[in-house]
Each structure stands twice: as structure tokens, then as C-alpha cells.
């Protein structure tokens, strides 16, 4: 196929026309011609060796590079492919150099001096000796016989120069692979070095630095990606939603709160979730703190502990959520927007975090989801004894009264708008009559 406006065209007839009109068609025709058969014709001078008559195959080298580029772009392990391609280039370069060495040895005479290839009877032994000699030269290892003739001096000097160039190329390729690996890790995982250096500079290292190091090790070992939104930020919003939904929606559906919510709400919600990982013994929130986020447990276990920080009152596991009471404005909530419990992470806990602003934006677009969340929150506050029913009723009456006053103001505003429109019409009519009288007087 070929690309047309960025879309892959696989129609056979269109592909055929596109290929026949391209510059690759004559090159491919020349490359597949059996030029080695010309050596069999009578009267044609014999070419020393069939491979020399097949040099037209080198016209396919552009196809080879195109295949390499496509494989490197589409494979899941591009750095491994680059290393394999580099090793292929090395073997091919040593092979070609060994062939040139054997050709020069055959020209000078096999076995005439210690530098040229010995006159072994087996062809495989001659090839292995030539390959070994070229490996020593191109690897700049040395330990080769001293050249005796001018041709040998020139060949060995050219080989050393090629070895220097090849060594520089190999070093650059390997350094590029290492840099790419480091860049790939930095794109997903935060670097623990700056935090540890900061703690050492402030003289507060020790156990705290070890906790930071263990947290970073856990992220890499369990393949947790806290910086995934920085990776997806360049995608269009629709594609971001597709990627986020494919990764996080199955975990989000395990949350009991969202099982009855429609798919559109979850798609809007999944774009606003931020993954967070808490370590062992770390408090997610404390009682009395101002609540700015709510959390959904993706993996791990958390404990609701008493004020002493040790006594466990309840356990929270996968699929549960907490912190919503301080984000939604439930009438009669005596705690207001303060946390009502201490939540402690038992081990490493993987949570989804949703901010108050994002939650309000989603619930404003989907009133049914807001009503469901408020009903669950009211039920929880009743069990905890933190819902003042009298205050809730008074708030409902005040809201109804405010709604009635708002309706009265709207009616009064409509009356004022009608009177203003009538006065404006009278003013325009008076101005028209005045203009007509002035015109009549003139």
C-alpha cells in the first residue's frame, strides 16, 4: 500500500498504478535482472567470480533502509532493533573487508609472506582466516603480521582509518541508545536524585531518604506511571479519552459508586483522574484537614484509624472510595468541608485522585450522578451522626424561599423590561413627530 492524505491505500489496482509511476519501479527492474547469466554467453569475457556480476542487486539498498525504518518505528523494542541492526552492519563490514583482504592476498599470492592469507586447501578455512584478520584490524586490536609490500601497507592503513571511523560510529550509536533508554524512563518515572540531594543538603537524610528511595523503587518495580498525563498531553482530547478509558476504565468500573453511572460520565471523569501512590504507614488524609480531593482505591489496602494513629476502626480495599463528604455540599453536614476520618495506607496503595473543581465540573454536566452521590453521602453522614436534620430542613426551607424570591425578582425584572420597552417606543415616536414638525417648519 501507499499513503494518500495520511491514509493507507491498499486497493490493488491503485497500488499498481502508483508503483509503476514511481522511481522505484525502474530500480527494482534493474535490480532483479539476472546479469550473472551474461557470463555464460560465448564470447563474453569471464568475470572473476559470480558475485561481481550481481552488483545490480545493490540497487535494492534503498528498500532495505526503508524496511529498517518501518521496523524501527513500529516495533515495541526500538532500542533492541537498533542494536541488532548495528551488529548486522558490523558483521557485514568485517565480511566485506575480509573479502577485500582475500582478493588482495590472491593477487599477491597466497602464502608468499606471513601477512597474506595462507594457502589452505579448504575454502572455509581461508574465509575464517580472512574474517579473523579483518576483525583484528577493524577492532584496532593489533597483533597482526607486519606488512611487507606497499600494497599491504596501504591496505592496513586504510583498514585502521576505517576502524577509527567505525569505532566513533559505534560509540555514538550506543550512546544514543543509552540516552533514549534514560529519556524513556524519565518520561514515565520521576527521578529520585534531586529529592535525595535536597535532603542531604538540608541534613535531614537517613530514614526519610530511604523511604523516598523505596517509593521510587516501587514505582519502577510495579510499573506505576504517575506522570502518564504528561505523556498524553500532546494527543487531541478525544484520543486522550480513548487512551485513558482503555487503561483506567476497567479499574474505575470496579468502584461501587460508578457501577450505575452512564458511560459518558465515566469518560469525562477518567480524563480528570490523577494516579497517586502512597507508601506504607503514610497518611492519605487526617481528620480535620480541609478536603480538596476525593480518592478511589485502585489497588492496595487502607485503614481508618483512631486519633492515636494505631487503632484500626475499619479497612478499605479495592473498589472503595472516600473523601467525597468534604467535596460535595450536603445540607446539614456538621463537618463542613473538613475530613471526618484518618486514612492510613497499610502497604503501597495505588489510588485515583479527583480534585474538588473537577468533581464539581463533572457533576454540573450530569445532575443524575450528582443526586446519586449526594444520596450516598447523606446516608453515610446519618450513620456517622454528623447530619443535622434540623439544619438540613432549615437549609431546604431557606433554599425554597430563596428560589421563590428569585422567581419574584425574575417576574419583576420582566415587568421592568416591558415598561422600559414601552417607554423606548414612546420616545422614538415622539422623536419622529418632532422631526416631522421641524421638517414642516423648514
MOGIHU-V583419 format. One record per residue. N is the residue number from 0. RES is the residue in one letter. PHI is phi in whole degrees, 0 to 359 (999 if undefined). OMEGA is omega in whole degrees, 0 to 359 (none if undefined). Layout:
n = [N	N]
res = [RES	RES]
phi = [PHI	PHI]
omega = [OMEGA	OMEGA]
This chain:
n = [0	1	2	3	4	5	6	7	8	9	10	11	12	13	14	15	16	17	18	19	20	21	22	23	24	25	26	27	28	29	30	31	32	33	34	35	36	37	38	39	40	41	42	43	44	45	46	47	48	49	50	51	52	53	54	55	56	57	58	59	60	61	62	63	64	65	66	67	68	69	70	71	72	73	74	75	76	77	78	79	80	81	82	83	84	85	86	87	88	89	90	91	92	93	94	95	96	97	98	99	100	101	102	103	104	105	106	107	108	109	110	111	112	113	114	115	116	117	118	119	120	121	122	123	124	125	126	127	128	129	130	131	132	133	134	135	136	137	138	139	140	141	142	143	144	145	146	147	148	149	150	151	152	153	154	155	156	157	158	159	160	161	162	163	164	165	166	167	168	169	170	171	172	173	174	175	176	177	178	179	180	181	182	183	184	185	186	187	188	189	190	191	192	193	194	195	196	197	198	199	200	201	202	203	204	205	206	207	208	209	210	211	212	213	214	215	216	217	218	219	220	221	222	223	224	225	226	227	228	229	230	231	232	233	234	235	236	237	238	239	240	241	242	243	244	245	246	247	248	249	250	251	252	253	254	255	256	257	258	259	260	261	262	263	264	265	266	267	268	269	270	271	272	273	274	275	276	277	278	279	280	281	282	283	284	285	286	287	288	289	290	291	292	293	294	295	296	297	298	299	300	301	302	303	304	305	306	307	308	309	310	311	312	313	314	315	316	317	318	319	320	321	322	323	324	325	326	327	328	329	330	331	332	333	334	335	336	337	338	339	340	341	342	343	344	345	346	347	348	349	350	351	352	353	354	355	356	357	358	359	360	361	362	363	364	365	366	367	368	369	370	371	372	373	374	375	376	377	378	379	380	381	382	383	384	385	386	387	388	389	390	391	392	393	394	395	396	397	398	399	400	401	402	403	404	405	406	407	408	409	410	411	412	413	414	415	416	417	418	419	420	421	422	423	424	425	426	427	428	429	430	431	432	433	434	435	436	437	438	439	440	441]
res = [X	X	X	X	X	X	X	X	X	X	X	X	X	X	X	X	X	X	X	X	X	X	X	X	X	X	X	X	X	X	X	X	X	X	X	X	X	X	X	X	X	X	X	X	X	X	X	X	X	X	X	X	X	X	X	X	X	X	X	X	X	X	X	X	X	X	X	X	X	X	X	X	X	X	X	X	X	X	X	X	X	X	X	X	X	X	X	X	X	X	X	X	X	X	X	X	X	X	X	X	X	X	X	X	X	X	X	X	X	X	X	X	X	X	X	X	X	X	X	X	X	X	X	X	X	X	X	X	X	X	X	X	X	X	X	X	X	X	X	X	X	X	X	X	X	X	X	X	X	X	X	X	X	X	X	X	X	X	X	X	X	X	X	X	X	X	X	X	X	X	X	X	X	X	X	X	X	X	X	X	X	X	X	X	X	X	X	X	X	X	X	X	X	X	X	X	X	X	X	X	X	X	X	X	X	X	X	X	X	X	X	X	X	X	X	X	X	X	X	X	X	X	X	X	X	X	X	X	X	X	X	X	X	X	X	X	X	X	X	X	X	X	X	X	X	X	X	X	X	X	X	X	X	X	X	X	X	X	X	X	X	X	X	X	X	X	X	X	X	X	X	X	X	X	X	X	X	X	X	X	X	X	X	X	X	X	X	X	X	X	X	X	X	X	X	X	X	X	X	X	X	X	X	X	X	X	X	X	X	X	X	X	X	X	X	X	X	X	X	X	X	X	X	X	X	X	X	X	X	X	X	X	X	X	X	X	X	X	X	X	X	X	X	X	X	X	X	X	X	X	X	X	X	X	X	X	X	X	X	X	X	X	X	X	X	X	X	X	X	X	X	X	X	X	X	X	X	X	X	X	X	X	X	X	X	X	X	X	X	X	X	X	X	X	X	X	X	X	X	X	X	X	X	X	X	X	X	X	X	X	X	X	X	X	X	X	X	X	X	X	X	X	X	X	X	X	X	X	X	X	X	X	X	X	X	X	X	X	X	X	X	X]
phi = [999	216	266	225	59	81	250	286	262	241	293	293	293	292	296	297	297	296	289	294	268	271	282	285	297	297	295	293	297	294	288	266	294	281	293	290	289	296	291	272	288	289	87	270	297	291	277	289	103	295	305	294	280	252	293	295	295	293	294	273	294	295	295	297	296	296	296	297	297	293	296	294	283	262	286	279	233	294	292	297	294	297	295	295	294	296	295	297	298	297	297	292	295	294	298	297	297	295	296	295	296	292	297	294	295	294	290	280	117	292	77	285	212	295	280	286	292	296	272	287	282	273	293	298	294	295	295	297	295	295	295	295	297	293	295	297	289	286	271	53	282	86	58	252	300	290	293	246	242	296	299	293	299	296	295	291	293	299	296	295	296	297	295	297	297	294	296	296	295	296	299	296	294	293	296	297	298	296	296	295	296	295	294	295	294	293	290	251	247	288	269	279	299	301	293	293	294	296	295	294	294	272	74	239	281	77	296	295	295	294	296	297	295	294	295	293	296	295	300	287	292	265	58	276	239	289	258	290	287	293	287	268	293	275	282	296	299	297	289	301	297	295	294	296	294	294	271	253	296	301	291	290	289	285	287	300	295	262	294	262	278	287	295	296	295	294	295	289	286	292	286	255	283	236	288	221	240	249	273	297	74	261	280	284	206	240	294	96	290	287	275	237	219	241	234	238	277	269	214	103	227	232	239	270	249	282	294	285	78	238	293	268	264	199	240	243	236	299	94	265	216	202	92	282	293	274	255	265	275	268	295	90	286	287	277	66	259	263	291	254	204	263	248	241	278	286	242	277	243	257	239	259	249	233	284	295	295	293	297	297	293	291	292	292	280	230	297	296	294	295	296	295	293	295	295	295	294	295	296	293	294	295	294	277	73	247	246	273	295	295	295	295	295	297	294	295	295	297	293	296	296	295	294	294	296	295	295	297	296	294	296	297	295	296	297	296	297	295	295	296	294	293	295	295	293	297	296	296	294	296	297	293	296	297	296	294	295	299	296	293	295	296]
omega = [177	183	175	186	178	182	181	178	181	176	188	183	178	177	179	180	180	181	181	180	182	180	179	183	179	177	179	178	179	184	184	178	180	183	180	178	178	180	182	181	178	179	179	180	183	176	181	179	181	182	180	178	181	181	179	177	180	176	179	185	177	176	179	179	177	177	178	181	181	179	181	180	189	182	178	179	184	181	175	179	179	179	178	178	178	177	177	178	179	180	180	178	178	179	180	178	177	177	178	178	180	177	178	179	179	179	181	182	182	176	181	176	183	186	184	181	177	182	176	180	181	180	179	179	177	180	181	177	179	179	179	179	180	177	178	182	185	176	181	178	184	179	176	178	180	178	183	185	180	179	180	177	181	181	182	177	177	178	178	178	175	179	178	179	179	179	178	179	180	179	179	180	180	177	177	178	180	179	179	177	178	179	179	177	180	179	183	188	177	181	181	184	181	180	180	177	178	179	178	180	180	178	181	181	178	184	180	177	177	177	178	180	179	178	178	177	178	179	182	182	182	177	174	186	180	183	185	181	173	178	185	190	182	178	173	188	179	179	174	180	179	181	181	179	180	182	192	186	176	178	181	179	177	177	184	182	189	185	180	181	180	186	181	178	181	178	177	183	186	177	184	179	177	180	176	181	179	182	180	179	182	179	174	176	179	181	180	178	176	183	177	179	168	189	174	185	176	176	176	180	177	182	170	187	179	183	179	178	183	184	181	180	180	179	178	182	184	178	179	181	179	178	183	183	180	181	180	184	178	182	180	178	183	180	181	178	179	176	184	182	174	181	184	177	180	175	173	184	178	186	167	180	178	182	182	180	180	178	179	180	180	182	176	179	183	183	181	177	178	179	179	180	178	179	178	178	178	178	179	179	177	179	180	181	181	178	178	184	178	177	178	178	179	178	178	178	179	179	178	178	178	178	178	177	178	178	178	177	177	178	179	179	178	177	178	177	178	179	178	178	179	178	178	178	178	180	179	179	178	178	179	178	179	179	178	178	178	179	179	178	179	none]
